[in-house]
Amino acid sequence: MAVYKIFPSQDTTLYSQYPNMNTGIDEIIEATTTAFGAYDNPNPQASRFLIQFDTNEIKDIINNKISGSSWTSYLRCYAANVTGLSEATTVYIYPLSQSWDNGTGKYLDQPITTNGASWNWADYSGSTRWVSSFAPGSTASYGTATAGGGVWFINPSASQVYEYSNPLDLEVDVKNIVSQWHTGSIANNGFIVKQADNDEFVDSLDVQVELKFFSIDTNTIYPPQLEFRWDDTVFITSSGISTINTDQMTVVIGENPGVFYSGSINKFRVNCRPTYPPRVFQTASLYVQNYYLPRESYWSLKDLSTNEVIIGFDQDYTKLSTDASGSYFKMYMNGLEPERNYQILIKTIFSGSTFIFNDDYYFKVVNG
């Protein structure tokens, strides 16, 4: 299994209330609907955010890193503040059909910054508007009050429904969009993320859904990511090693020097043996014999300081592989925040029971 993460090359939010304001280096990106004024005469407004990932990085991952044809790609944005959800609020992700510039503004700069994308403009104010004559299959906001706000292809698209019990982070399968960028079917101008058309510009002070996420410029460990996942699991067994046959097992992570540079790739060995081996008469140590973990064995990764799960157990994409030396898995360090400590967890299912091991499986990623 493999998980490979990349970070955005640019992101910004478009605000209908401030149609010329750029927020290209703000710490927050948002897709919010709100209203101002009196109850009997509200002034509805909306925001949408744009986010773009480098085309060359995408092509390099698909062409040179992914093994096999089965892969997925997820847009992940981490929630900073989510309020006002209805029973089912839907967020839509579309591929932009026009290029744009990031700019260097922040929300409500005084004076406002206008040197990048805004509700009215695709780059600096007074230069290039978001087009109103759309390419085939693309659309945008329409009508006098809401003109602007980006231009996007209707298909392909992706969406996520927010409900009360759902996680607040955005995690959407966008392979259908990324695949078309990779093949060149459509140009990679990035994503636009917005609420449903019927939920934007609602003429009511009682309906205000705020969806705020951390941007690439955040000072936290939660920048947006485009995450690629594929199954590179192999099972090559050896007559000299057998699958462990007891639930009393000791699991140790090998090939772990403890410190890795960002961008490196490591193959972690998952060594296991019975904790209480049977008594036999032999001259060699019982503890030099290695075993395979059962085929239903997986790995996970969490941030040691926050206990945030960075990569969760997944029956398709975090399964352990085996070779003639035992069980193992590969990890790409490029998507992990540097100068932080991480903990590996191993899960195995034996005779219908689930066991989780996390005994001192630590490492740190450093800049370099």
TORVEX-429358 format. One record per residue (C-alpha): x, y, z; residue number from 1. Coordinates in steps of 0.1 Angstrom, whole numbers, plus 2048, in hexadecimal, padded with zeros to 3 digits. Last residue first. Layout:
N
<<X; Y; Z>; NUM>;
...
This chain:
368
<<8A5; 8BB; 82D>; 368>;
<<88B; 8C4; 846>; 367>;
<<885; 8A9; 861>; 366>;
<<86C; 88D; 864>; 365>;
<<86C; 87B; 886>; 364>;
<<867; 856; 88F>; 363>;
<<854; 841; 8A8>; 362>;
<<849; 81D; 8AB>; 361>;
<<84D; 81C; 8D1>; 360>;
<<833; 800; 8D6>; 359>;
<<816; 807; 8C0>; 358>;
<<805; 7E5; 8BA>; 357>;
<<7E0; 7E1; 8B3>; 356>;
<<7CF; 7BE; 8B4>; 355>;
<<7AE; 7B5; 8A5>; 354>;
<<79E; 793; 8AC>; 353>;
<<78E; 77D; 891>; 352>;
<<7A9; 762; 893>; 351>;
<<7C4; 77D; 88F>; 350>;
<<7BE; 7A0; 881>; 349>;
<<7DC; 7B6; 881>; 348>;
<<7E0; 7DB; 887>; 347>;
<<802; 7ED; 888>; 346>;
<<805; 811; 894>; 345>;
<<822; 828; 88A>; 344>;
<<828; 847; 89F>; 343>;
<<834; 869; 892>; 342>;
<<84A; 885; 89E>; 341>;
<<84A; 8A7; 88E>; 340>;
<<866; 8BD; 87F>; 339>;
<<858; 8B8; 85C>; 338>;
<<832; 8B5; 854>; 337>;
<<82C; 894; 842>; 336>;
<<823; 893; 81D>; 335>;
<<846; 88C; 810>; 334>;
<<84D; 870; 828>; 333>;
<<842; 854; 811>; 332>;
<<83D; 833; 825>; 331>;
<<843; 810; 819>; 330>;
<<836; 7F1; 82B>; 329>;
<<845; 7D0; 839>; 328>;
<<83E; 7AC; 843>; 327>;
<<859; 791; 843>; 326>;
<<87B; 78A; 833>; 325>;
<<870; 777; 814>; 324>;
<<857; 792; 80C>; 323>;
<<837; 79E; 81B>; 322>;
<<821; 7BD; 817>; 321>;
<<80C; 7CF; 832>; 320>;
<<7EA; 7DE; 829>; 319>;
<<7E7; 804; 82C>; 318>;
<<7D4; 80B; 80B>; 317>;
<<7B8; 7F1; 807>; 316>;
<<7AF; 7E7; 82B>; 315>;
<<7B6; 80A; 837>; 314>;
<<7C4; 813; 859>; 313>;
<<7C7; 839; 85B>; 312>;
<<7E2; 850; 84F>; 311>;
<<7E8; 871; 861>; 310>;
<<7D4; 868; 880>; 309>;
<<7D6; 886; 898>; 308>;
<<7E4; 87B; 8BA>; 307>;
<<7EF; 8A0; 8BD>; 306>;
<<813; 89C; 8C8>; 305>;
<<81A; 879; 8B9>; 304>;
<<80B; 880; 897>; 303>;
<<7FB; 860; 88B>; 302>;
<<803; 844; 872>; 301>;
<<7F1; 824; 86A>; 300>;
<<7FC; 801; 85F>; 299>;
<<7E8; 7E3; 855>; 298>;
<<7E6; 7BD; 859>; 297>;
<<7CC; 7A6; 84B>; 296>;
<<7E5; 78F; 83A>; 295>;
<<7F0; 782; 85C>; 294>;
<<813; 78E; 868>; 293>;
<<830; 77C; 85A>; 292>;
<<849; 76C; 871>; 291>;
<<86E; 771; 87B>; 290>;
<<884; 758; 88C>; 289>;
<<8A1; 768; 89F>; 288>;
<<88F; 766; 8C0>; 287>;
<<88F; 741; 8C5>; 286>;
<<8B5; 742; 8C9>; 285>;
<<8C8; 725; 8B9>; 284>;
<<8D3; 705; 8CA>; 283>;
<<8B2; 6F3; 8CA>; 282>;
<<89B; 6E1; 8E2>; 281>;
<<878; 6F0; 8E1>; 280>;
<<863; 704; 8F9>; 279>;
<<847; 716; 8E6>; 278>;
<<84C; 73B; 8DF>; 277>;
<<83C; 754; 8F8>; 276>;
<<83B; 776; 8E6>; 275>;
<<837; 764; 8C5>; 274>;
<<84B; 777; 8AA>; 273>;
<<847; 796; 895>; 272>;
<<85C; 7AE; 87F>; 271>;
<<84B; 7CA; 86C>; 270>;
<<866; 7D8; 856>; 269>;
<<862; 7FC; 84B>; 268>;
<<86B; 805; 827>; 267>;
<<873; 82A; 827>; 266>;
<<86E; 845; 80D>; 265>;
<<87E; 868; 810>; 264>;
<<86D; 888; 807>; 263>;
<<870; 897; 82A>; 262>;
<<890; 88B; 83A>; 261>;
<<88C; 86E; 852>; 260>;
<<896; 868; 876>; 259>;
<<890; 849; 88C>; 258>;
<<8A7; 831; 87A>; 257>;
<<889; 81A; 874>; 256>;
<<892; 7FB; 860>; 255>;
<<880; 7E6; 879>; 254>;
<<85E; 7EA; 88B>; 253>;
<<858; 7D0; 8A6>; 252>;
<<83A; 7BA; 8AC>; 251>;
<<838; 7A1; 8C9>; 250>;
<<81D; 787; 8C7>; 249>;
<<805; 775; 8DE>; 248>;
<<7E9; 771; 8C4>; 247>;
<<7FA; 751; 8B8>; 246>;
<<801; 741; 896>; 245>;
<<819; 75A; 885>; 244>;
<<81B; 755; 860>; 243>;
<<839; 740; 856>; 242>;
<<85C; 748; 84B>; 241>;
<<876; 732; 83B>; 240>;
<<85E; 726; 820>; 239>;
<<85D; 749; 813>; 238>;
<<83F; 760; 80B>; 237>;
<<83B; 77A; 7F1>; 236>;
<<81B; 78E; 7F8>; 235>;
<<81B; 7B0; 7E6>; 234>;
<<808; 7CF; 7EF>; 233>;
<<80C; 7EE; 7D8>; 232>;
<<7E8; 7F9; 7DC>; 231>;
<<7E4; 81E; 7D4>; 230>;
<<7DD; 83E; 7E6>; 229>;
<<7E3; 862; 7DA>; 228>;
<<7DD; 87E; 7F2>; 227>;
<<7D8; 8A2; 7E7>; 226>;
<<7DE; 8B6; 806>; 225>;
<<7D2; 8D5; 818>; 224>;
<<7E7; 8E2; 835>; 223>;
<<7E1; 8D4; 858>; 222>;
<<802; 8D5; 86C>; 221>;
<<7FA; 8F9; 878>; 220>;
<<809; 91A; 86D>; 219>;
<<7F1; 91B; 850>; 218>;
<<7FC; 928; 82E>; 217>;
<<7F1; 909; 81B>; 216>;
<<7CE; 910; 827>; 215>;
<<7BC; 904; 846>; 214>;
<<797; 8FF; 841>; 213>;
<<777; 913; 847>; 212>;
<<754; 907; 840>; 211>;
<<73A; 91F; 84E>; 210>;
<<716; 918; 846>; 209>;
<<6FE; 935; 84C>; 208>;
<<6D9; 92F; 849>; 207>;
<<6C6; 943; 863>; 206>;
<<6CF; 964; 854>; 205>;
<<6BB; 95B; 835>; 204>;
<<6BD; 963; 810>; 203>;
<<6D3; 945; 808>; 202>;
<<6F0; 951; 7F2>; 201>;
<<6FF; 92E; 7EF>; 200>;
<<6EC; 90F; 7FA>; 199>;
<<6D9; 90A; 7DA>; 198>;
<<6FA; 90B; 7C6>; 197>;
<<709; 8F0; 7DC>; 196>;
<<727; 8FC; 7F2>; 195>;
<<748; 904; 7E2>; 194>;
<<76A; 8F6; 7DB>; 193>;
<<77C; 900; 7BB>; 192>;
<<798; 8E9; 7B0>; 191>;
<<7B8; 8F0; 79D>; 190>;
<<7BF; 8FE; 77B>; 189>;
<<7CB; 8DD; 76E>; 188>;
<<7C1; 8DE; 749>; 187>;
<<7A7; 8C5; 73E>; 186>;
<<7AB; 8A5; 72A>; 185>;
<<7D0; 8A8; 731>; 184>;
<<7D4; 883; 73C>; 183>;
<<7DF; 88D; 75E>; 182>;
<<7C7; 8A9; 763>; 181>;
<<7AB; 891; 758>; 180>;
<<7B6; 878; 772>; 179>;
<<7B7; 892; 78D>; 178>;
<<792; 89A; 787>; 177>;
<<785; 877; 789>; 176>;
<<79E; 86F; 7A5>; 175>;
<<78D; 889; 7BB>; 174>;
<<784; 873; 7D9>; 173>;
<<77A; 88C; 7F4>; 172>;
<<787; 891; 817>; 171>;
<<77C; 8B2; 826>; 170>;
<<780; 8B3; 84C>; 169>;
<<761; 8B6; 862>; 168>;
<<75C; 891; 869>; 167>;
<<738; 887; 865>; 166>;
<<71E; 884; 881>; 165>;
<<70C; 8A5; 87A>; 164>;
<<70C; 8A1; 855>; 163>;
<<724; 8AE; 83A>; 162>;
<<720; 89F; 817>; 161>;
<<73F; 89E; 802>; 160>;
<<741; 8A4; 7DD>; 159>;
<<754; 89D; 7BD>; 158>;
<<753; 8AB; 799>; 157>;
<<75C; 8A1; 775>; 156>;
<<748; 8B2; 768>; 155>;
<<73A; 8D4; 76E>; 154>;
<<75A; 8E5; 763>; 153>;
<<762; 904; 777>; 152>;
<<763; 92A; 776>; 151>;
<<76A; 93F; 795>; 150>;
<<756; 956; 7AC>; 149>;
<<74A; 96D; 791>; 148>;
<<726; 97A; 78E>; 147>;
<<712; 977; 7AE>; 146>;
<<6FC; 996; 7AF>; 145>;
<<6F7; 99B; 78A>; 144>;
<<6EF; 977; 781>; 143>;
<<706; 95A; 77C>; 142>;
<<720; 947; 78F>; 141>;
<<736; 930; 77A>; 140>;
<<733; 915; 75F>; 139>;
<<746; 8FC; 74B>; 138>;
<<73C; 8E0; 734>; 137>;
<<746; 8F2; 714>; 136>;
<<75B; 911; 71C>; 135>;
<<748; 92D; 72D>; 134>;
<<742; 950; 721>; 133>;
<<742; 962; 743>; 132>;
<<767; 960; 749>; 131>;
<<775; 967; 76C>; 130>;
<<784; 98A; 767>; 129>;
<<7A7; 990; 75C>; 128>;
<<7B9; 9B2; 764>; 127>;
<<7A7; 9CC; 779>; 126>;
<<7AD; 9BA; 79A>; 125>;
<<7CB; 9A2; 799>; 124>;
<<7C5; 97E; 78D>; 123>;
<<7A5; 96B; 787>; 122>;
<<78F; 989; 790>; 121>;
<<76D; 990; 79D>; 120>;
<<76B; 979; 7BB>; 119>;
<<791; 97C; 7C1>; 118>;
<<7B1; 96E; 7B2>; 117>;
<<7D1; 982; 7B8>; 116>;
<<7E0; 9A5; 7BC>; 115>;
<<7C2; 9B5; 7CD>; 114>;
<<7CC; 9B8; 7F1>; 113>;
<<7B4; 9CA; 808>; 112>;
<<7BF; 9EA; 818>; 111>;
<<7C0; 9E0; 834>; 110>;
<<7C0; 9BA; 82F>; 109>;
<<79D; 9AC; 834>; 108>;
<<7A7; 988; 82E>; 107>;
<<7CB; 985; 824>; 106>;
<<7DB; 98D; 803>; 105>;
<<7FA; 981; 7F0>; 104>;
<<7EC; 976; 7CE>; 103>;
<<7E4; 952; 7C3>; 102>;
<<7DF; 958; 79E>; 101>;
<<7C4; 947; 789>; 100>;
<<7BF; 930; 76B>; 99>;
<<79D; 929; 75D>; 98>;
<<788; 908; 75B>; 97>;
<<78A; 900; 780>; 96>;
<<785; 8DC; 789>; 95>;
<<766; 8D7; 79F>; 94>;
<<762; 8CE; 7C4>; 93>;
<<740; 8CF; 7D4>; 92>;
<<738; 8D2; 7F9>; 91>;
<<716; 8C5; 804>; 90>;
<<705; 8CF; 825>; 89>;
<<6ED; 8B4; 832>; 88>;
<<6DA; 8B9; 853>; 87>;
<<6E5; 8DE; 853>; 86>;
<<707; 8E8; 85E>; 85>;
<<70A; 90A; 86F>; 84>;
<<72E; 907; 879>; 83>;
<<750; 8F9; 86D>; 82>;
<<770; 908; 879>; 81>;
<<794; 8FF; 871>; 80>;
<<78C; 8DF; 85D>; 79>;
<<7A8; 8CC; 84C>; 78>;
<<7A7; 8CA; 826>; 77>;
<<7AE; 8A9; 814>; 76>;
<<7A9; 8A5; 7EE>; 75>;
<<7AB; 87F; 7E8>; 74>;
<<7BB; 86C; 7CB>; 73>;
<<7B5; 847; 7C4>; 72>;
<<7CA; 82C; 7B4>; 71>;
<<7C6; 80B; 7A1>; 70>;
<<7DB; 80B; 782>; 69>;
<<7FA; 7FA; 790>; 68>;
<<817; 80A; 7A2>; 67>;
<<814; 82F; 7A9>; 66>;
<<836; 841; 7AB>; 65>;
<<841; 849; 788>; 64>;
<<824; 852; 771>; 63>;
<<808; 85A; 78B>; 62>;
<<820; 86B; 7A4>; 61>;
<<834; 87D; 78A>; 60>;
<<814; 889; 778>; 59>;
<<806; 898; 798>; 58>;
<<827; 8A9; 7A1>; 57>;
<<829; 8B7; 77E>; 56>;
<<806; 8C5; 780>; 55>;
<<80C; 8D8; 7A1>; 54>;
<<7EE; 8D9; 7B8>; 53>;
<<7D4; 8F4; 7B8>; 52>;
<<7BA; 901; 7D1>; 51>;
<<79E; 919; 7CD>; 50>;
<<785; 922; 7E8>; 49>;
<<761; 92D; 7E8>; 48>;
<<74F; 949; 7FB>; 47>;
<<72B; 953; 7FD>; 46>;
<<715; 971; 804>; 45>;
<<6F0; 978; 80D>; 44>;
<<6E5; 99C; 816>; 43>;
<<6C7; 998; 82C>; 42>;
<<6A8; 9AE; 82A>; 41>;
<<68D; 9A3; 842>; 40>;
<<6A6; 994; 85A>; 39>;
<<6BC; 9B3; 859>; 38>;
<<6DF; 9B4; 84C>; 37>;
<<6F9; 99A; 843>; 36>;
<<6F8; 977; 834>; 35>;
<<70F; 959; 833>; 34>;
<<71A; 93C; 81E>; 33>;
<<73D; 92E; 823>; 32>;
<<757; 91B; 80E>; 31>;
<<777; 924; 820>; 30>;
<<79D; 926; 81E>; 29>;
<<7AF; 932; 83D>; 28>;
<<7D4; 93B; 844>; 27>;
<<7D2; 958; 82B>; 26>;
<<7ED; 959; 811>; 25>;
<<7D7; 95C; 7F2>; 24>;
<<7BB; 971; 802>; 23>;
<<7B3; 989; 7E5>; 22>;
<<797; 9A3; 7E8>; 21>;
<<786; 9B0; 7C9>; 20>;
<<763; 9A1; 7CF>; 19>;
<<762; 9A7; 7F4>; 18>;
<<73F; 99A; 7FD>; 17>;
<<742; 980; 7E2>; 16>;
<<761; 971; 7F2>; 15>;
<<77A; 95C; 7DF>; 14>;
<<792; 947; 7F4>; 13>;
<<7B6; 93F; 7EB>; 12>;
<<7CD; 921; 7E4>; 11>;
<<7EF; 91C; 7D3>; 10>;
<<809; 901; 7CC>; 9>;
<<7F6; 8E9; 7E2>; 8>;
<<806; 8CD; 7F6>; 7>;
<<80D; 8A9; 7EB>; 6>;
<<806; 888; 7FC>; 5>;
<<810; 864; 7F3>; 4>;
<<7FF; 846; 804>; 3>;
<<80B; 824; 7FA>; 2>;
<<800; 800; 800>; 1>;
